[in-house]
Amino acid sequence: MTNFEIVKRDAQQLPAQAKSPLPDRMLLSDAAQSGAEALTAFTGDDRQTGPVLATVTAQDATVWSAVDASLSVPTVRVYCADPGSPYAQAALNTSIQHHGNELAITVPRIATPSRTIRHGNTYISGSGNAYSFTSTGDMHINSSGVTITSSTGGTVINGHRGVEIEILLPAGSGLRTTTSSGSVHGYGHLAGARIDAASGSVRLESVGRAEIEAASGSVRIGTVTEWISVNAASGSVEVARHSGQQARVRAASGSVTLTIAAEASGTVDAHSAAGSVTLHGSHRRDMTINATASSGTVRRP
């Protein structure tokens, strides 16, 4: 199903969702909104204009992307709200390269020191992949550290906010990310998205085609215009509007909610191993719709 070639499109041809108001385009990240200065800033080569495939590789980072039809080249800012942490050094040493249709952003690997974290009523102590905690909360533990996702969408990693990456992209661009810890946020319409998130939530406003692997965290997508494939090991999946030709959603531990637009076609295949499946919208007879729940209910309101 994978198809990530960059498609050049005029702004007028993009879905209406791509023109919806964005947050302050220069202050997408929590760090920027709190007044932190970018530790690394980059503007693409104006001799290489047009859409790009932005590839982000990072151990611990929250990614904020926005598509802006007024841009001809991408811009990137890398933040860390804690200047004394190893994450700040990683933000300073982030590599950013723009060649033709390719934008590569690579954050150096970060050593995770031993420390105790308090987040609300949760206390976690340890380092590496050995941790103890005194109460449960919205947290994920993996080999790179402890990630606690706050209600505002930011992430606390080993007691720090970690690295935050802002990417502003020309219309028609795509996003590809590989992160160990940290959430991914997308505003505007992405032509394509391939996201591999070991720990953290995924939020996309609008996307043409998307392939998402989420080991621990929820997935929320506003509009899908072509196709989507989602595997969520632990977390719910919600697609507010699917108007494409194919949707495949798998949730091992969490619910699936999907709304099928009247113009959708082809196949919808939704399954939850431990949770409910709810399909809203079109009941067209020329579509193939498979919905199953191993331990839960299937609803078609």
HELIX and SHEET records of a PDB file:
HELIX    1   1 ALA A   11  GLN A   13  5                                   3    
HELIX    2   2 ALA A   16  LYS A   19  5                                   4    
HELIX    3   3 ASP A   30  GLN A   33  1                                   4    
HELIX    4   4 PRO A   86  LEU A   92  1                                   7    
SHEET    1   A 6 THR A  40  THR A  43  0                                        
SHEET    2   A 6 THR A  75  CYS A  80 -1                                        
SHEET    3   A 6 VAL A 163  LEU A 169 -1                                        
SHEET    4   A 6 LEU A  53  VAL A  67  1                                        
SHEET    5   A 6 GLU A 102  THR A 106  1                                        
SHEET    6   A 6 SER A  95  HIS A  99 -1                                        
SHEET    1   B12 THR A  40  THR A  43  0                                        
SHEET    2   B12 THR A  75  CYS A  80 -1                                        
SHEET    3   B12 VAL A 163  LEU A 169 -1                                        
SHEET    4   B12 LEU A  53  VAL A  67  1                                        
SHEET    5   B12 GLY A 174  SER A 181  1                                        
SHEET    6   B12 VAL A 184  ALA A 197  1                                        
SHEET    7   B12 VAL A 202  ALA A 214  1                                        
SHEET    8   B12 VAL A 219  ALA A 232  1                                        
SHEET    9   B12 VAL A 237  HIS A 242  1                                        
SHEET   10   B12 VAL A 256  ILE A 260  1                                        
SHEET   11   B12 VAL A 277  GLY A 281  1                                        
SHEET   12   B12 VAL A 298  ARG A 299  1                                        
SHEET    1   C11 THR A  40  THR A  43  0                                        
SHEET    2   C11 THR A  75  CYS A  80 -1                                        
SHEET    3   C11 VAL A 163  LEU A 169 -1                                        
SHEET    4   C11 LEU A  53  VAL A  67  1                                        
SHEET    5   C11 GLY A 174  SER A 181  1                                        
SHEET    6   C11 VAL A 184  ALA A 197  1                                        
SHEET    7   C11 VAL A 202  ALA A 214  1                                        
SHEET    8   C11 VAL A 219  ALA A 232  1                                        
SHEET    9   C11 GLN A 246  ALA A 251  1                                        
SHEET   10   C11 THR A 267  SER A 272  1                                        
SHEET   11   C11 THR A 288  ALA A 293  1                                        
SHEET    1   D 3 ARG A 115  HIS A 119  0                                        
SHEET    2   D 3 THR A 122  SER A 127 -1                                        
SHEET    3   D 3 ALA A 130  PHE A 133 -1                                        
SHEET    1   E 3 MET A 139  ASN A 142  0                                        
SHEET    2   E 3 GLY A 145  THR A 149 -1                                        
SHEET    3   E 3 THR A 155  ILE A 157 -1                                        
END                                                                             
